[in-house]
Amino acid sequence: MRESAKQLSAEKHGNLRTMCETLLVQFLAEKPYKGRGFAWLQPAPKGTPGWVAYNVVVSDDLSARVKAESVKIEVSLTTLLYTALDWWIELDRKS
């Protein structure tokens, strides 16, 4: 997923930070998790071989919005971010 995100950001967004800002704003606006059949993705536990940590850097305002939404919908921040990134990559594949 990390490589797909890097490639997508380079092709369409210039860098990962800009892409993460865009995808999280859209994810929060569309709230796909309110639809039927939506499934949260669970990232592997920290330290799992083959998994690389991925830090999402966004503005303080957006960070606060994402954290507040994760608390509101009772899903971990890690799960929300991981799912949002996968959702964004899938949207791109469909377009």
N, CA, C and O atoms as a CHARMM CRD file, in Angstrom:
* protein
*
  380
    1    1 MET  N      0.82500  -1.17800   0.00000 PROA 1      0.00000
    2    1 MET  CA     0.00000   0.00000   0.00000 PROA 1      0.00000
    3    1 MET  C      0.88300   1.26000   0.00000 PROA 1      0.00000
    4    1 MET  O      0.55700   2.25300  -0.65000 PROA 1      0.00000
    5    2 ARG  N      1.98100   1.20700   0.72200 PROA 2      0.00000
    6    2 ARG  CA     2.86600   2.37700   0.79200 PROA 2      0.00000
    7    2 ARG  C      3.40800   2.74100  -0.58100 PROA 2      0.00000
    8    2 ARG  O      3.46800   3.91800  -0.93800 PROA 2      0.00000
    9    3 GLU  N      3.79700   1.74500  -1.34400 PROA 3      0.00000
   10    3 GLU  CA     4.32700   2.01100  -2.68900 PROA 3      0.00000
   11    3 GLU  C      3.24300   2.57000  -3.60500 PROA 3      0.00000
   12    3 GLU  O      3.50600   3.46600  -4.40700 PROA 3      0.00000
   13    4 SER  N      2.03000   2.04600  -3.48700 PROA 4      0.00000
   14    4 SER  CA     0.91100   2.57700  -4.28800 PROA 4      0.00000
   15    4 SER  C      0.65300   4.03100  -3.93500 PROA 4      0.00000
   16    4 SER  O      0.40700   4.85500  -4.81600 PROA 4      0.00000
   17    5 ALA  N      0.70900   4.34700  -2.65400 PROA 5      0.00000
   18    5 ALA  CA     0.48900   5.72700  -2.21800 PROA 5      0.00000
   19    5 ALA  C      1.58900   6.64700  -2.73600 PROA 5      0.00000
   20    5 ALA  O      1.30700   7.75600  -3.18900 PROA 5      0.00000
   21    6 LYS  N      2.82100   6.20000  -2.67200 PROA 6      0.00000
   22    6 LYS  CA     3.93500   7.01800  -3.16700 PROA 6      0.00000
   23    6 LYS  C      3.79700   7.27400  -4.65900 PROA 6      0.00000
   24    6 LYS  O      4.00500   8.39700  -5.11900 PROA 6      0.00000
   25    7 GLN  N      3.45300   6.25400  -5.40700 PROA 7      0.00000
   26    7 GLN  CA     3.30100   6.39100  -6.85300 PROA 7      0.00000
   27    7 GLN  C      2.13100   7.32300  -7.17200 PROA 7      0.00000
   28    7 GLN  O      2.25700   8.20900  -8.01600 PROA 7      0.00000
   29    8 LEU  N      1.01300   7.13100  -6.51100 PROA 8      0.00000
   30    8 LEU  CA    -0.16700   7.95500  -6.74100 PROA 8      0.00000
   31    8 LEU  C      0.11700   9.41700  -6.39700 PROA 8      0.00000
   32    8 LEU  O     -0.27900  10.31900  -7.13500 PROA 8      0.00000
   33    9 SER  N      0.78900   9.64400  -5.30000 PROA 9      0.00000
   34    9 SER  CA     1.08400  11.02300  -4.90500 PROA 9      0.00000
   35    9 SER  C      2.01300  11.69800  -5.90300 PROA 9      0.00000
   36    9 SER  O      1.83000  12.87000  -6.23200 PROA 9      0.00000
   37   10 ALA  N      3.00000  10.96800  -6.38000 PROA 10     0.00000
   38   10 ALA  CA     3.94100  11.53700  -7.34600 PROA 10     0.00000
   39   10 ALA  C      3.25700  11.86100  -8.67300 PROA 10     0.00000
   40   10 ALA  O      3.55200  12.88200  -9.29400 PROA 10     0.00000
   41   11 GLU  N      2.35500  11.00200  -9.09900 PROA 11     0.00000
   42   11 GLU  CA     1.68200  11.17800 -10.38600 PROA 11     0.00000
   43   11 GLU  C      0.63400  12.28300 -10.37200 PROA 11     0.00000
   44   11 GLU  O      0.46700  12.99400 -11.36300 PROA 11     0.00000
   45   12 LYS  N     -0.07800  12.43300  -9.24800 PROA 12     0.00000
   46   12 LYS  CA    -1.24200  13.32100  -9.26000 PROA 12     0.00000
   47   12 LYS  C     -1.23800  14.43900  -8.21500 PROA 12     0.00000
   48   12 LYS  O     -2.02300  15.38000  -8.32500 PROA 12     0.00000
   49   13 HSD  N     -0.38000  14.35400  -7.21400 PROA 13     0.00000
   50   13 HSD  CA    -0.47700  15.30100  -6.10700 PROA 13     0.00000
   51   13 HSD  C      0.82800  16.00900  -5.77300 PROA 13     0.00000
   52   13 HSD  O      0.83100  16.92000  -4.94600 PROA 13     0.00000
   53   14 GLY  N      1.90300  15.62700  -6.37400 PROA 14     0.00000
   54   14 GLY  CA     3.17600  16.28000  -6.11500 PROA 14     0.00000
   55   14 GLY  C      3.94900  15.69500  -4.95300 PROA 14     0.00000
   56   14 GLY  O      5.16100  15.50500  -5.04700 PROA 14     0.00000
   57   15 ASN  N      3.25500  15.40300  -3.84400 PROA 15     0.00000
   58   15 ASN  CA     3.94600  14.79200  -2.70600 PROA 15     0.00000
   59   15 ASN  C      2.93600  14.10400  -1.78900 PROA 15     0.00000
   60   15 ASN  O      1.72600  14.28100  -1.92500 PROA 15     0.00000
   61   16 LEU  N      3.46300  13.32000  -0.85500 PROA 16     0.00000
   62   16 LEU  CA     2.59400  12.55000   0.04100 PROA 16     0.00000
   63   16 LEU  C      1.78900  13.43900   0.98300 PROA 16     0.00000
   64   16 LEU  O      0.63100  13.13800   1.27300 PROA 16     0.00000
   65   17 ARG  N      2.37700  14.51700   1.46000 PROA 17     0.00000
   66   17 ARG  CA     1.64500  15.37800   2.39600 PROA 17     0.00000
   67   17 ARG  C      0.40800  15.98100   1.72600 PROA 17     0.00000
   68   17 ARG  O     -0.67700  15.97400   2.30900 PROA 17     0.00000
   69   18 THR  N      0.56200  16.49600   0.52000 PROA 18     0.00000
   70   18 THR  CA    -0.57000  17.07200  -0.19500 PROA 18     0.00000
   71   18 THR  C     -1.63600  16.01200  -0.44300 PROA 18     0.00000
   72   18 THR  O     -2.82700  16.27400  -0.27600 PROA 18     0.00000
   73   19 MET  N     -1.21100  14.81900  -0.84100 PROA 19     0.00000
   74   19 MET  CA    -2.16900  13.75300  -1.08400 PROA 19     0.00000
   75   19 MET  C     -2.90300  13.36800   0.19700 PROA 19     0.00000
   76   19 MET  O     -4.11800  13.17400   0.17400 PROA 19     0.00000
   77   20 CYS  N     -2.18800  13.25500   1.30500 PROA 20     0.00000
   78   20 CYS  CA    -2.82900  12.88200   2.57100 PROA 20     0.00000
   79   20 CYS  C     -3.83500  13.93700   3.00900 PROA 20     0.00000
   80   20 CYS  O     -4.91300  13.60000   3.49900 PROA 20     0.00000
   81   21 GLU  N     -3.49500  15.19900   2.83800 PROA 21     0.00000
   82   21 GLU  CA    -4.44700  16.27500   3.15700 PROA 21     0.00000
   83   21 GLU  C     -5.71600  16.10100   2.31800 PROA 21     0.00000
   84   21 GLU  O     -6.82900  16.13400   2.84300 PROA 21     0.00000
   85   22 THR  N     -5.53500  15.91700   1.02000 PROA 22     0.00000
   86   22 THR  CA    -6.66400  15.79700   0.10200 PROA 22     0.00000
   87   22 THR  C     -7.52000  14.57500   0.42100 PROA 22     0.00000
   88   22 THR  O     -8.74500  14.67000   0.48400 PROA 22     0.00000
   89   23 LEU  N     -6.88500  13.44600   0.61800 PROA 23     0.00000
   90   23 LEU  CA    -7.65000  12.21900   0.84500 PROA 23     0.00000
   91   23 LEU  C     -8.39500  12.25400   2.16400 PROA 23     0.00000
   92   23 LEU  O     -9.52400  11.76900   2.23900 PROA 23     0.00000
   93   24 LEU  N     -7.79700  12.81300   3.20700 PROA 24     0.00000
   94   24 LEU  CA    -8.48800  12.85400   4.49100 PROA 24     0.00000
   95   24 LEU  C     -9.64400  13.85000   4.49100 PROA 24     0.00000
   96   24 LEU  O    -10.68500  13.59200   5.09400 PROA 24     0.00000
   97   25 VAL  N     -9.46700  14.97800   3.82300 PROA 25     0.00000
   98   25 VAL  CA   -10.57300  15.92700   3.69600 PROA 25     0.00000
   99   25 VAL  C    -11.74000  15.26400   2.97100 PROA 25     0.00000
  100   25 VAL  O    -12.88900  15.39400   3.39100 PROA 25     0.00000
  101   26 GLN  N    -11.44900  14.55800   1.89000 PROA 26     0.00000
  102   26 GLN  CA   -12.50800  13.89400   1.12800 PROA 26     0.00000
  103   26 GLN  C    -13.13300  12.75000   1.92600 PROA 26     0.00000
  104   26 GLN  O    -14.35100  12.57300   1.90200 PROA 26     0.00000
  105   27 PHE  N    -12.31900  11.98200   2.62300 PROA 27     0.00000
  106   27 PHE  CA   -12.82100  10.86700   3.42800 PROA 27     0.00000
  107   27 PHE  C    -13.77600  11.37900   4.50700 PROA 27     0.00000
  108   27 PHE  O    -14.84000  10.79900   4.72600 PROA 27     0.00000
  109   28 LEU  N    -13.39200  12.46600   5.17900 PROA 28     0.00000
  110   28 LEU  CA   -14.25800  13.03600   6.21200 PROA 28     0.00000
  111   28 LEU  C    -15.52300  13.64000   5.62400 PROA 28     0.00000
  112   28 LEU  O    -16.58500  13.58700   6.24500 PROA 28     0.00000
  113   29 ALA  N    -15.41900  14.20800   4.44200 PROA 29     0.00000
  114   29 ALA  CA   -16.59200  14.81500   3.80100 PROA 29     0.00000
  115   29 ALA  C    -17.58100  13.76300   3.31000 PROA 29     0.00000
  116   29 ALA  O    -18.78900  13.90600   3.50200 PROA 29     0.00000
  117   30 GLU  N    -17.07300  12.71200   2.68000 PROA 30     0.00000
  118   30 GLU  CA   -17.94800  11.68100   2.10300 PROA 30     0.00000
  119   30 GLU  C    -18.43000  10.65700   3.12200 PROA 30     0.00000
  120   30 GLU  O    -19.49300  10.06100   2.94800 PROA 30     0.00000
  121   31 LYS  N    -17.66100  10.45000   4.17600 PROA 31     0.00000
  122   31 LYS  CA   -18.00500   9.48600   5.22100 PROA 31     0.00000
  123   31 LYS  C    -18.44200   8.12700   4.64300 PROA 31     0.00000
  124   31 LYS  O    -19.55300   7.67100   4.91300 PROA 31     0.00000
  125   32 PRO  N    -17.58500   7.49100   3.86000 PROA 32     0.00000
  126   32 PRO  CA   -17.98000   6.21100   3.26200 PROA 32     0.00000
  127   32 PRO  C    -18.29100   5.14300   4.30300 PROA 32     0.00000
  128   32 PRO  O    -18.98400   4.16900   4.01000 PROA 32     0.00000
  129   33 TYR  N    -17.78800   5.32100   5.49900 PROA 33     0.00000
  130   33 TYR  CA   -18.02300   4.36800   6.58200 PROA 33     0.00000
  131   33 TYR  C    -19.46000   4.37000   7.07600 PROA 33     0.00000
  132   33 TYR  O    -19.83300   3.51000   7.87400 PROA 33     0.00000
  133   34 LYS  N    -20.26800   5.30700   6.62600 PROA 34     0.00000
  134   34 LYS  CA   -21.67900   5.31600   7.00400 PROA 34     0.00000
  135   34 LYS  C    -22.53000   4.47800   6.04700 PROA 34     0.00000
  136   34 LYS  O    -23.71500   4.25600   6.29500 PROA 34     0.00000
  137   35 GLY  N    -21.92200   4.01600   4.96100 PROA 35     0.00000
  138   35 GLY  CA   -22.65500   3.23600   3.97500 PROA 35     0.00000
  139   35 GLY  C    -22.69400   1.76100   4.31700 PROA 35     0.00000
  140   35 GLY  O    -21.90100   1.25400   5.11000 PROA 35     0.00000
  141   36 ARG  N    -23.63400   1.10100   3.69700 PROA 36     0.00000
  142   36 ARG  CA   -23.75400  -0.35400   3.88200 PROA 36     0.00000
  143   36 ARG  C    -22.55400  -1.05600   3.27100 PROA 36     0.00000
  144   36 ARG  O    -22.01500  -0.63200   2.24800 PROA 36     0.00000
  145   37 GLY  N    -22.15900  -2.10800   3.90100 PROA 37     0.00000
  146   37 GLY  CA   -21.09400  -2.93800   3.37500 PROA 37     0.00000
  147   37 GLY  C    -19.69500  -2.39000   3.60600 PROA 37     0.00000
  148   37 GLY  O    -18.71800  -2.98700   3.15200 PROA 37     0.00000
  149   38 PHE  N    -19.58000  -1.26700   4.30100 PROA 38     0.00000
  150   38 PHE  CA   -18.25900  -0.71500   4.55900 PROA 38     0.00000
  151   38 PHE  C    -17.57100  -1.54200   5.63100 PROA 38     0.00000
  152   38 PHE  O    -18.18700  -1.92700   6.62500 PROA 38     0.00000
  153   39 ALA  N    -16.29600  -1.81100   5.42100 PROA 39     0.00000
  154   39 ALA  CA   -15.52600  -2.57700   6.40200 PROA 39     0.00000
  155   39 ALA  C    -14.23500  -1.83700   6.75000 PROA 39     0.00000
  156   39 ALA  O    -13.47800  -1.43400   5.86700 PROA 39     0.00000
  157   40 TRP  N    -14.00300  -1.67000   8.02200 PROA 40     0.00000
  158   40 TRP  CA   -12.75600  -1.06800   8.47000 PROA 40     0.00000
  159   40 TRP  C    -11.62900  -2.06900   8.29600 PROA 40     0.00000
  160   40 TRP  O    -11.80300  -3.26000   8.55100 PROA 40     0.00000
  161   41 LEU  N    -10.48500  -1.59000   7.86600 PROA 41     0.00000
  162   41 LEU  CA    -9.30900  -2.43800   7.70700 PROA 41     0.00000
  163   41 LEU  C     -8.43400  -2.30800   8.94200 PROA 41     0.00000
  164   41 LEU  O     -8.22200  -1.21000   9.45700 PROA 41     0.00000
  165   42 GLN  N     -7.94300  -3.41300   9.39800 PROA 42     0.00000
  166   42 GLN  CA    -7.09500  -3.42100  10.58400 PROA 42     0.00000
  167   42 GLN  C     -5.63000  -3.54600  10.16100 PROA 42     0.00000
  168   42 GLN  O     -5.24200  -4.55100   9.56500 PROA 42     0.00000
  169   43 PRO  N     -4.82300  -2.54100  10.46200 PROA 43     0.00000
  170   43 PRO  CA    -3.40500  -2.65700  10.13700 PROA 43     0.00000
  171   43 PRO  C     -2.75800  -3.72200  11.01800 PROA 43     0.00000
  172   43 PRO  O     -3.26300  -4.05000  12.09100 PROA 43     0.00000
  173   44 ALA  N     -1.65400  -4.24500  10.55300 PROA 44     0.00000
  174   44 ALA  CA    -0.93200  -5.25300  11.32700 PROA 44     0.00000
  175   44 ALA  C     -0.39000  -4.61800  12.60300 PROA 44     0.00000
  176   44 ALA  O     -0.10800  -3.42000  12.62900 PROA 44     0.00000
  177   45 PRO  N     -0.24500  -5.40400  13.64600 PROA 45     0.00000
  178   45 PRO  CA     0.31600  -4.87100  14.89000 PROA 45     0.00000
  179   45 PRO  C      1.74000  -4.34000  14.67800 PROA 45     0.00000
  180   45 PRO  O      2.48300  -4.82300  13.82400 PROA 45     0.00000
  181   46 LYS  N      2.09000  -3.34400  15.47300 PROA 46     0.00000
  182   46 LYS  CA     3.42300  -2.75900  15.40400 PROA 46     0.00000
  183   46 LYS  C      4.48000  -3.84600  15.55200 PROA 46     0.00000
  184   46 LYS  O      4.38100  -4.71400  16.42000 PROA 46     0.00000
  185   47 GLY  N      5.48400  -3.78500  14.69700 PROA 47     0.00000
  186   47 GLY  CA     6.57200  -4.75600  14.75000 PROA 47     0.00000
  187   47 GLY  C      6.35700  -5.99100  13.89900 PROA 47     0.00000
  188   47 GLY  O      7.21100  -6.87800  13.88800 PROA 47     0.00000
  189   48 THR  N      5.23900  -6.07900  13.18100 PROA 48     0.00000
  190   48 THR  CA     4.97600  -7.22900  12.32500 PROA 48     0.00000
  191   48 THR  C      5.97800  -7.23700  11.17000 PROA 48     0.00000
  192   48 THR  O      6.11300  -6.23000  10.47600 PROA 48     0.00000
  193   49 PRO  N      6.68100  -8.34300  10.94800 PROA 49     0.00000
  194   49 PRO  CA     7.64000  -8.40700   9.84000 PROA 49     0.00000
  195   49 PRO  C      6.96200  -8.09600   8.50200 PROA 49     0.00000
  196   49 PRO  O      5.86200  -8.57300   8.22200 PROA 49     0.00000
  197   50 GLY  N      7.63200  -7.29600   7.69100 PROA 50     0.00000
  198   50 GLY  CA     7.11500  -6.94700   6.37900 PROA 50     0.00000
  199   50 GLY  C      6.24700  -5.69600   6.37200 PROA 50     0.00000
  200   50 GLY  O      5.90900  -5.18700   5.30300 PROA 50     0.00000
  201   51 TRP  N      5.88500  -5.20100   7.53300 PROA 51     0.00000
  202   51 TRP  CA     5.08100  -3.97700   7.63900 PROA 51     0.00000
  203   51 TRP  C      5.99500  -2.82200   7.99900 PROA 51     0.00000
  204   51 TRP  O      6.85000  -2.93600   8.87700 PROA 51     0.00000
  205   52 VAL  N      5.80300  -1.72300   7.31600 PROA 52     0.00000
  206   52 VAL  CA     6.60900  -0.53200   7.56000 PROA 52     0.00000
  207   52 VAL  C      5.69900   0.56200   8.10500 PROA 52     0.00000
  208   52 VAL  O      4.60300   0.77800   7.58900 PROA 52     0.00000
  209   53 ALA  N      6.14900   1.24400   9.14000 PROA 53     0.00000
  210   53 ALA  CA     5.37600   2.35300   9.69800 PROA 53     0.00000
  211   53 ALA  C      5.23700   3.45100   8.65000 PROA 53     0.00000
  212   53 ALA  O      6.14800   3.69200   7.85900 PROA 53     0.00000
  213   54 TYR  N      4.10100   4.10000   8.65800 PROA 54     0.00000
  214   54 TYR  CA     3.82300   5.17300   7.70400 PROA 54     0.00000
  215   54 TYR  C      3.25400   6.34400   8.49600 PROA 54     0.00000
  216   54 TYR  O      2.14000   6.26900   9.01300 PROA 54     0.00000
  217   55 ASN  N      4.01300   7.40600   8.58600 PROA 55     0.00000
  218   55 ASN  CA     3.55500   8.58500   9.31800 PROA 55     0.00000
  219   55 ASN  C      2.77000   9.48600   8.38400 PROA 55     0.00000
  220   55 ASN  O      3.23300   9.82700   7.29600 PROA 55     0.00000
  221   56 VAL  N      1.58900   9.86500   8.81400 PROA 56     0.00000
  222   56 VAL  CA     0.74300  10.76300   8.04900 PROA 56     0.00000
  223   56 VAL  C      0.91800  12.15900   8.64100 PROA 56     0.00000
  224   56 VAL  O      0.59200  12.39900   9.80400 PROA 56     0.00000
  225   57 VAL  N      1.43500  13.07000   7.82600 PROA 57     0.00000
  226   57 VAL  CA     1.66100  14.44200   8.27600 PROA 57     0.00000
  227   57 VAL  C      0.67300  15.35400   7.56400 PROA 57     0.00000
  228   57 VAL  O      0.67000  15.46200   6.33800 PROA 57     0.00000
  229   58 VAL  N     -0.17000  16.01100   8.36600 PROA 58     0.00000
  230   58 VAL  CA    -1.17200  16.93900   7.83700 PROA 58     0.00000
  231   58 VAL  C     -1.20400  18.17300   8.72800 PROA 58     0.00000
  232   58 VAL  O     -0.53300  18.21900   9.75900 PROA 58     0.00000
  233   59 SER  N     -1.97400  19.15900   8.33400 PROA 59     0.00000
  234   59 SER  CA    -2.09200  20.38200   9.12200 PROA 59     0.00000
  235   59 SER  C     -2.66700  20.07500  10.50600 PROA 59     0.00000
  236   59 SER  O     -3.33900  19.06100  10.70200 PROA 59     0.00000
  237   60 ASP  N     -2.39800  20.94900  11.44300 PROA 60     0.00000
  238   60 ASP  CA    -2.91600  20.76500  12.80200 PROA 60     0.00000
  239   60 ASP  C     -4.44000  20.72600  12.82400 PROA 60     0.00000
  240   60 ASP  O     -5.03400  19.93200  13.55300 PROA 60     0.00000
  241   61 ASP  N     -5.06900  21.58200  12.02800 PROA 61     0.00000
  242   61 ASP  CA    -6.52400  21.62600  11.96600 PROA 61     0.00000
  243   61 ASP  C     -7.10100  20.29600  11.47800 PROA 61     0.00000
  244   61 ASP  O     -8.03000  19.75400  12.07700 PROA 61     0.00000
  245   62 LEU  N     -6.54000  19.78200  10.38800 PROA 62     0.00000
  246   62 LEU  CA    -7.03600  18.51900   9.85100 PROA 62     0.00000
  247   62 LEU  C     -6.73700  17.37200  10.80600 PROA 62     0.00000
  248   62 LEU  O     -7.56200  16.47600  10.97700 PROA 62     0.00000
  249   63 SER  N     -5.58600  17.39400  11.41700 PROA 63     0.00000
  250   63 SER  CA    -5.24100  16.36500  12.39700 PROA 63     0.00000
  251   63 SER  C     -6.27000  16.32700  13.51800 PROA 63     0.00000
  252   63 SER  O     -6.71100  15.25200  13.92400 PROA 63     0.00000
  253   64 ALA  N     -6.65000  17.49200  14.01500 PROA 64     0.00000
  254   64 ALA  CA    -7.65200  17.56600  15.08500 PROA 64     0.00000
  255   64 ALA  C     -8.99800  17.03400  14.61100 PROA 64     0.00000
  256   64 ALA  O     -9.68500  16.33400  15.35500 PROA 64     0.00000
  257   65 ARG  N     -9.38200  17.36000  13.37500 PROA 65     0.00000
  258   65 ARG  CA   -10.65300  16.87200  12.82300 PROA 65     0.00000
  259   65 ARG  C    -10.65700  15.35100  12.70200 PROA 65     0.00000
  260   65 ARG  O    -11.64300  14.69500  13.04100 PROA 65     0.00000
  261   66 VAL  N     -9.54900  14.79700  12.21700 PROA 66     0.00000
  262   66 VAL  CA    -9.45400  13.33700  12.05200 PROA 66     0.00000
  263   66 VAL  C     -9.51100  12.65000  13.41300 PROA 66     0.00000
  264   66 VAL  O    -10.22300  11.66000  13.58000 PROA 66     0.00000
  265   67 LYS  N     -8.77300  13.16300  14.37200 PROA 67     0.00000
  266   67 LYS  CA    -8.78300  12.57800  15.71400 PROA 67     0.00000
  267   67 LYS  C    -10.17400  12.64900  16.33900 PROA 67     0.00000
  268   67 LYS  O    -10.63200  11.68300  16.94900 PROA 67     0.00000
  269   68 ALA  N    -10.84100  13.78500  16.18900 PROA 68     0.00000
  270   68 ALA  CA   -12.18900  13.93300  16.74200 PROA 68     0.00000
  271   68 ALA  C    -13.16400  12.95800  16.09600 PROA 68     0.00000
  272   68 ALA  O    -14.01700  12.38700  16.77600 PROA 68     0.00000
  273   69 GLU  N    -13.04100  12.76700  14.79400 PROA 69     0.00000
  274   69 GLU  CA   -13.93200  11.82900  14.09900 PROA 69     0.00000
  275   69 GLU  C    -13.67800  10.39800  14.55700 PROA 69     0.00000
  276   69 GLU  O    -14.62200   9.62400  14.71600 PROA 69     0.00000
  277   70 SER  N    -12.42100  10.03900  14.76900 PROA 70     0.00000
  278   70 SER  CA   -12.12500   8.66700  15.21000 PROA 70     0.00000
  279   70 SER  C    -12.72800   8.40300  16.59000 PROA 70     0.00000
  280   70 SER  O    -13.21800   7.30600  16.85800 PROA 70     0.00000
  281   71 VAL  N    -12.68900   9.40600  17.45900 PROA 71     0.00000
  282   71 VAL  CA   -13.30900   9.26500  18.77800 PROA 71     0.00000
  283   71 VAL  C    -14.82700   9.17300  18.63000 PROA 71     0.00000
  284   71 VAL  O    -15.46500   8.32200  19.24900 PROA 71     0.00000
  285   72 LYS  N    -15.39500  10.03900  17.81800 PROA 72     0.00000
  286   72 LYS  CA   -16.84600  10.07900  17.61400 PROA 72     0.00000
  287   72 LYS  C    -17.39500   8.75200  17.09700 PROA 72     0.00000
  288   72 LYS  O    -18.43600   8.28200  17.55700 PROA 72     0.00000
  289   73 ILE  N    -16.69300   8.15400  16.14300 PROA 73     0.00000
  290   73 ILE  CA   -17.20000   6.91200  15.54400 PROA 73     0.00000
  291   73 ILE  C    -16.62700   5.66100  16.21200 PROA 73     0.00000
  292   73 ILE  O    -16.91300   4.53500  15.80600 PROA 73     0.00000
  293   74 GLU  N    -15.82000   5.88200  17.23400 PROA 74     0.00000
  294   74 GLU  CA   -15.26400   4.80200  18.05700 PROA 74     0.00000
  295   74 GLU  C    -14.43300   3.80200  17.25900 PROA 74     0.00000
  296   74 GLU  O    -14.64500   2.59100  17.32400 PROA 74     0.00000
  297   75 VAL  N    -13.49100   4.34500  16.51200 PROA 75     0.00000
  298   75 VAL  CA   -12.53800   3.51900  15.78600 PROA 75     0.00000
  299   75 VAL  C    -11.15500   4.10900  16.05200 PROA 75     0.00000
  300   75 VAL  O    -11.01100   5.32500  16.17700 PROA 75     0.00000
  301   76 SER  N    -10.15600   3.26500  16.13700 PROA 76     0.00000
  302   76 SER  CA    -8.82100   3.78200  16.44000 PROA 76     0.00000
  303   76 SER  C     -8.32700   4.69600  15.32600 PROA 76     0.00000
  304   76 SER  O     -8.71100   4.55000  14.16600 PROA 76     0.00000
  305   77 LEU  N     -7.48600   5.62200  15.69200 PROA 77     0.00000
  306   77 LEU  CA    -6.91300   6.54300  14.71800 PROA 77     0.00000
  307   77 LEU  C     -6.12300   5.77400  13.66100 PROA 77     0.00000
  308   77 LEU  O     -6.19700   6.09700  12.47600 PROA 77     0.00000
  309   78 THR  N     -5.38600   4.78200  14.07400 PROA 78     0.00000
  310   78 THR  CA    -4.61000   3.96900  13.13700 PROA 78     0.00000
  311   78 THR  C     -5.50800   3.27100  12.12600 PROA 78     0.00000
  312   78 THR  O     -5.20500   3.24100  10.93300 PROA 78     0.00000
  313   79 THR  N     -6.60500   2.71500  12.60100 PROA 79     0.00000
  314   79 THR  CA    -7.55100   2.03500  11.71300 PROA 79     0.00000
  315   79 THR  C     -8.18300   3.01800  10.74400 PROA 79     0.00000
  316   79 THR  O     -8.32000   2.72200   9.55700 PROA 79     0.00000
  317   80 LEU  N     -8.57200   4.19600  11.24500 PROA 80     0.00000
  318   80 LEU  CA    -9.17400   5.19900  10.37700 PROA 80     0.00000
  319   80 LEU  C     -8.19000   5.61800   9.28000 PROA 80     0.00000
  320   80 LEU  O     -8.55500   5.66800   8.10500 PROA 80     0.00000
  321   81 LEU  N     -6.96600   5.91200   9.65400 PROA 81     0.00000
  322   81 LEU  CA    -5.96500   6.35700   8.67200 PROA 81     0.00000
  323   81 LEU  C     -5.63900   5.27100   7.66000 PROA 81     0.00000
  324   81 LEU  O     -5.55000   5.54400   6.46300 PROA 81     0.00000
  325   82 TYR  N     -5.46300   4.05300   8.12600 PROA 82     0.00000
  326   82 TYR  CA    -5.14100   2.93500   7.23900 PROA 82     0.00000
  327   82 TYR  C     -6.28400   2.68500   6.25400 PROA 82     0.00000
  328   82 TYR  O     -6.05300   2.47400   5.06400 PROA 82     0.00000
  329   83 THR  N     -7.50900   2.71100   6.76000 PROA 83     0.00000
  330   83 THR  CA    -8.67500   2.48100   5.91000 PROA 83     0.00000
  331   83 THR  C     -8.84800   3.61600   4.90800 PROA 83     0.00000
  332   83 THR  O     -9.15000   3.37300   3.73900 PROA 83     0.00000
  333   84 ALA  N     -8.65900   4.84900   5.35800 PROA 84     0.00000
  334   84 ALA  CA    -8.79700   6.00900   4.46500 PROA 84     0.00000
  335   84 ALA  C     -7.78500   5.94000   3.32300 PROA 84     0.00000
  336   84 ALA  O     -8.11900   6.24900   2.17900 PROA 84     0.00000
  337   85 LEU  N     -6.57000   5.54100   3.62400 PROA 85     0.00000
  338   85 LEU  CA    -5.55200   5.42300   2.58000 PROA 85     0.00000
  339   85 LEU  C     -5.92400   4.34300   1.57500 PROA 85     0.00000
  340   85 LEU  O     -5.79400   4.54700   0.36800 PROA 85     0.00000
  341   86 ASP  N     -6.38300   3.20400   2.05900 PROA 86     0.00000
  342   86 ASP  CA    -6.81000   2.13400   1.15800 PROA 86     0.00000
  343   86 ASP  C     -8.00400   2.57900   0.31600 PROA 86     0.00000
  344   86 ASP  O     -8.05100   2.31300  -0.88500 PROA 86     0.00000
  345   87 TRP  N     -8.96100   3.25200   0.93800 PROA 87     0.00000
  346   87 TRP  CA   -10.14200   3.77900   0.23900 PROA 87     0.00000
  347   87 TRP  C     -9.71400   4.70800  -0.88800 PROA 87     0.00000
  348   87 TRP  O    -10.24500   4.62000  -1.99600 PROA 87     0.00000
  349   88 TRP  N     -8.77100   5.59000  -0.62500 PROA 88     0.00000
  350   88 TRP  CA    -8.28200   6.55100  -1.61400 PROA 88     0.00000
  351   88 TRP  C     -7.61000   5.83900  -2.79400 PROA 88     0.00000
  352   88 TRP  O     -7.84900   6.18400  -3.95100 PROA 88     0.00000
  353   89 ILE  N     -6.78500   4.86400  -2.49600 PROA 89     0.00000
  354   89 ILE  CA    -6.10400   4.12100  -3.55900 PROA 89     0.00000
  355   89 ILE  C     -7.12100   3.37800  -4.41900 PROA 89     0.00000
  356   89 ILE  O     -6.98700   3.34000  -5.64300 PROA 89     0.00000
  357   90 GLU  N     -8.13500   2.78800  -3.79200 PROA 90     0.00000
  358   90 GLU  CA    -9.18300   2.09300  -4.55300 PROA 90     0.00000
  359   90 GLU  C     -9.98400   3.05800  -5.41700 PROA 90     0.00000
  360   90 GLU  O    -10.33700   2.72300  -6.54700 PROA 90     0.00000
  361   91 LEU  N    -10.27400   4.24500  -4.90500 PROA 91     0.00000
  362   91 LEU  CA   -10.97600   5.26000  -5.71000 PROA 91     0.00000
  363   91 LEU  C    -10.17900   5.57500  -6.96800 PROA 91     0.00000
  364   91 LEU  O    -10.73700   5.68400  -8.06000 PROA 91     0.00000
  365   92 ASP  N     -8.88500   5.71900  -6.80300 PROA 92     0.00000
  366   92 ASP  CA    -8.03500   6.03000  -7.95600 PROA 92     0.00000
  367   92 ASP  C     -8.03700   4.88600  -8.96100 PROA 92     0.00000
  368   92 ASP  O     -8.06000   5.12900 -10.16800 PROA 92     0.00000
  369   93 ARG  N     -8.01100   3.66400  -8.49500 PROA 93     0.00000
  370   93 ARG  CA    -7.99500   2.50000  -9.39600 PROA 93     0.00000
  371   93 ARG  C     -9.28700   2.41100 -10.21600 PROA 93     0.00000
  372   93 ARG  O     -9.28200   1.94600 -11.35600 PROA 93     0.00000
  373   94 LYS  N    -10.38600   2.86300  -9.61500 PROA 94     0.00000
  374   94 LYS  CA   -11.67800   2.81300 -10.30200 PROA 94     0.00000
  375   94 LYS  C    -11.85600   3.93500 -11.31400 PROA 94     0.00000
  376   94 LYS  O    -12.69400   3.84000 -12.21000 PROA 94     0.00000
  377   95 SER  N    -11.06600   5.00200 -11.17400 PROA 95     0.00000
  378   95 SER  CA   -11.22900   6.15100 -12.08000 PROA 95     0.00000
  379   95 SER  C    -10.34500   6.05100 -13.31000 PROA 95     0.00000
  380   95 SER  O    -10.37000   6.93900 -14.16200 PROA 95     0.00000
